[in-house]
Amino acid sequence: MDAAVRDAFNHHDPHRTFEAYRDRLYAKLGGPFPFRLAETPLFLTNALRDHLQNAAIEIAAQLSRKDTLAALKKAIPAHYDVPGMDALPHCVQVDFALCRDARGEVCGRLVELQAFPSLYALESVEADAWSEALQRVSELRKPWTCFFRDRDHALSLMRSSILGGEDPREVALVDYQPEKQKTAPDFIATKQLFDVDAVCVTDLIKEGRKLYRIKDGQKIRVKRIYNRMVFDELEVKKVAVPFSWNEDLDVTWCSHPNWYWAWSKYSLPFLDHETVPKTFFLSDLEAPPDDLESWVMKPLFSFAGSGVVVDVTRADFDRVPREQRGSYLLQHKVEYAWTIRMPNAALGDDLSASNAVKAEVRVMLMRGAKDTDALEPLLPLVRLSRGKMLGVDQNKSSETLWTGGTVGIW
């Protein structure tokens, strides 16, 4: 990463800088958050930033090919097949583990992707809070940004995609019990930036083909849904939604629900890219590979990383019934590098579990409301960990310093 910037951050009371950041963030969005905030941003070099965004663009382009799209749509379950699927998803997340290549340079290796909204608004506010907090260190008084292009362009594109040309009152960010979700801070940021209310799916009212919501005693038409519903959660909690997924409702989506299935872990075996590790459907393997310990087993659709087996054994492989193996992947394990130097490590020290942290970077893409609009990278979300998994659910402990959720800036 950017060694000079990291050294300046680490040696000027980083805990107080983090407190300044956290206080600014909580003042804007309320706190504490329902997930752990990492004590540092990820300082990206221009080279690594460009490598990650270019890889995300190339991966999205591969998935956009007509023949590939046709194959990926087969992943959509019949009872969840929503009419009106658009040409491409509005929101795409491409997750890269930060590893080291043969030359020892930091590079990205794909671990997952999903065509589903992520924390666009929250990361924008987090980056602003970090930029303000970093001004307390003279060597770091710079115009920090998290946007691959620029802030105005990114927020304009987010607004176009989320609103789709509709009045914000007639757009709803829909999730199940949004106030209880760990993504709730993003819902607050979305309201602040785009004036879109979060609404529980069970509170929607269907009349004919139209949907409505109640606000301040008034019935308001919902013309567009900023879709944050996770099908896995709806199924596990047996949530009854007030419409059939197969109904042709008079509503548009960001992103359309079908993309949740089509551009997902299901699409990984279709990719051929230098950043993508070998990935197979379990159903395509007559027998497990001899080096099974070098692979990760993942269910195609799971909530918050549940069901992922990092250290796979033959018993894990055999435990999946043959008729269910089309719903699991075997992905070659990537080796996360110890990339972020902690304050207790001198510049000459070799990075290791005792003095460094691993990172995963989500490149967050979006496109405008028109079908002709292209997907483009907007900003990076970052997860930090010293464990085997990088999700915020796996890094909750307050004792695990410098782990949790943060943002990439430069």
GIMO-V6958 format. One record per helix or strand. SS is the DSSP state (H for helix, E for strand). FROM is the first residue (numbers start at 0). TO is the last residue. If there is no record, write none. Layout:
SS | FROM | TO
SS | FROM | TO
//
This chain:
H | 2 | 9
H | 13 | 28
E | 36 | 36
E | 41 | 42
H | 45 | 62
H | 65 | 74
H | 77 | 79
E | 90 | 99
E | 105 | 113
H | 119 | 133
H | 137 | 139
E | 146 | 146
H | 150 | 162
H | 167 | 169
E | 170 | 174
H | 177 | 179
H | 183 | 193
E | 196 | 199
H | 200 | 202
E | 204 | 206
E | 209 | 214
E | 217 | 221
E | 223 | 226
H | 230 | 235
E | 251 | 253
H | 258 | 261
H | 264 | 269
E | 275 | 275
E | 278 | 280
H | 281 | 283
H | 291 | 293
E | 294 | 298
E | 308 | 308
H | 313 | 318
H | 321 | 326
E | 327 | 331
E | 339 | 340
E | 355 | 365
E | 375 | 384
H | 391 | 393
E | 403 | 408
//
